[in-house]
Amino acid sequence: MMVFLIGAAALKLWSVYDEKKVAEDLEDIEMAAVIARNTEAQRRVTEMEYEIADMLDDVARLQEFIDEKVASANEVQIRKGTVSISGNELTVSGNMSVSGDVMTLNGLTELVNETDAVSDNSVDYAALPVISGSVIFRNGGKYNKMSVSGNSTVSGNSTDVSGNASVSGNASVSGNASVSGNGSVSGNDSVSGNDSVSGNDSVSGNVTTPDSLTVSVNEIGGVSGNSNYAGWQYVPPEVSLEERRALMTSYEQTLEVNNADREIIAQNEYDFSQMKIACIGDSITAAANLENEENYEQYSYPSRLKEILGAGEVVNLGIGGSSIGRYWSDAYVDRYMQIPEDTDIIIVFGGTNDGFCVSDKEFGNLDDRIPKTFCGDVNELMRGLKENYPSAVIFFATPLPNVLHDYLMSEKEYLLQQRFFADVIRTVANEYGIETIDLYNSNILDSHDANVIAEYMPDGVHGNHAGYQILAEHFAAELVKYYN
């Protein structure tokens, strides 16, 4: 009997081991396929860089090319999940559904966020940001605070009716200039025809959907059935990239911001001479584009940062082609411990190569945060930095918008919109108390502007001498503002 029991136990252990081994083998096979896919995508990006560089002598032609590629990328997103708006009706199809909340999105990463397919509205819904939660559409408006609450019918108002805990249980909340800044906007038969329904903790359980309005969400508690952006608090930018683009071109914004950065640096009173700074990043940190020049590292943004601040030491941990997550090459999350223990300031700048690689599956979500996903590895990286460098001040920069992302996305439909990566970085950094330098929404050095490419980024993603200098001055100004 004892022999039988031992044999049965051994057989069970072998069965458990065998199942685990099969699962690991399948995971290895799947990851190998992902790496092969990403290798091909990175090869294609290199080809695109040469295409962009070949058009530098004709800025008008280059801008036409950029606009064509952005339009193609938008068409892909429309095919993946169509949004159409007509009159007071909201139709969401493809990978999305409308249920419960005013607008609940399923399969968020498949949702179109830039489309001209909007009819019968006076509002232009182009370049719409999409984030999961109750109400998502926002047409470039500010985060205004006005609200309406507690009445059987509240409509046609032009003045503020605000500061209520809830806007709920009403037969109609419609035709108002704004319905915002409330704890809840829910349980109403109608919330429609308003110019703005924004800044609310909850906008849910309403029968009809808004028509021609500006909508934003400050807090999102989660939406069932979403593969991403569920169960966590999204941190919106103070001013979005779309809003900045509506005011001025990236080239104009870059000049304006750079002038402001130089004024901030000139007024610095903090002594950085004893400070050690570590910069972990990808090819942008490593000064790609300049490798053919002697001692080209001196032109990288970390080297320029050292000179600008008069810092004691700046360590450059930029590796070309590297990603934040483990689905590609030299993942930050696997090498951040190379940062010296006595580092005073850590700057993490990445996400560009992640955008060239990640599908919905590798993106993951902030509920699970599993390893080998962008959400999981960003979380692990930030947690590890906080735990292992408790005395360092950590800055995490979102990726610069680049046209190559759109170009590649137009050919590879599994890719996600770049804004999603910036959103996750901002949100997780906020959770860990990490400083954010939001390059994505800054509208500087955005290669969707042909003049930016011609002056600062000759291949559409990497800087020249002037481009890296502007980037260094922007980081320097952010550090000066923090320490002064």
Salt bridges, closest charged atoms under 4 A:
ASP25 OD1 - LYS21 NZ 3.05
GLU27 OE2 - LYS372 NZ 3.32
GLU30 OE2 - LYS361 NZ 2.07
GLU40 OE2 - ARG43 NH2 2.61
GLU40 OE1 - LYS412 NZ 2.57
GLU47 OE2 - ARG43 NH1 2.36
GLU47 OE1 - ARG44 NH1 3.08
GLU49 OE2 - HIS462 ND1 3.93
GLU51 OE2 - ARG44 NH1 3.24
GLU110 OE1 - LYS80 NZ 3.80
GLU114 OE2 - ARG419 NH2 3.89
GLU242 OE2 - ARG419 NH2 2.65
GLU243 OE2 - ARG138 NH1 3.22
ASP261 OD2 - HIS474 ND1 2.81
GLU293 OE1 - HIS465 NE2 2.84
GLU313 OE1 - LYS276 NZ 3.52
ASP334 OD1 - ARG326 NE 2.95
ASP342 OD1 - LYS276 NZ 2.86
GLU362 OE1 - ARG37 NH2 2.75
ASP377 OD1 - ARG326 NH1 2.81
GLU380 OE2 - ARG326 NH2 2.76
ASP406 OD1 - HIS448 NE2 2.57
GLU411 OE1 - ARG44 NE 2.96
GLU413 OE2 - ARG79 NH2 2.72
ASP423 OD1 - ARG426 NH2 2.60
GLU431 OE2 - ARG369 NH2 2.94
ASP438 OD2 - ARG426 NH1 3.23
ASP446 OD2 - ARG245 NH2 2.64
ASP446 OD1 - HIS448 ND1 2.60
ASP459 OD2 - HIS462 ND1 2.72
GLU473 OE1 - ARG262 NE 3.04
GLU478 OE2 - LYS481 NZ 3.07
